[in-house]
Amino acid sequence: TIDRPLGIVFEERLNGVYTEIFVDEVLDGSNASQANVKVGDVLRITTAVFNVPGVIDVTAWLNPPKSSNCKAFYVADQKPFDKVMDAIKSHAVPVDTPDGPAEVEEVGLVLERPKA
């Protein structure tokens, strides 16, 4: 995980028949730099904040279920660049906890480092 703000510039490129999202720039002194993110690393998975509908049962018409925001994994492979960037940006939305909404302070990233 890397604290927000990340300090990463992502781009996409063609790799065979698929596109992949890779690190194009790491800002000096950024959280990503401190986490040892390198230019060329390929993004495979990120975390994202999703709005999940509440559980519906036979009494739902009396007490409609409440949806909640939760943090979960989002696979970046073979996904459109804009969708993956939206997933990363979604961390600006607070997640729901038993104690109320909480700011998301870090982003989970699974990066693959290409062989030299």
Disulfide bonds with the S-S distance in Angstrom:
none
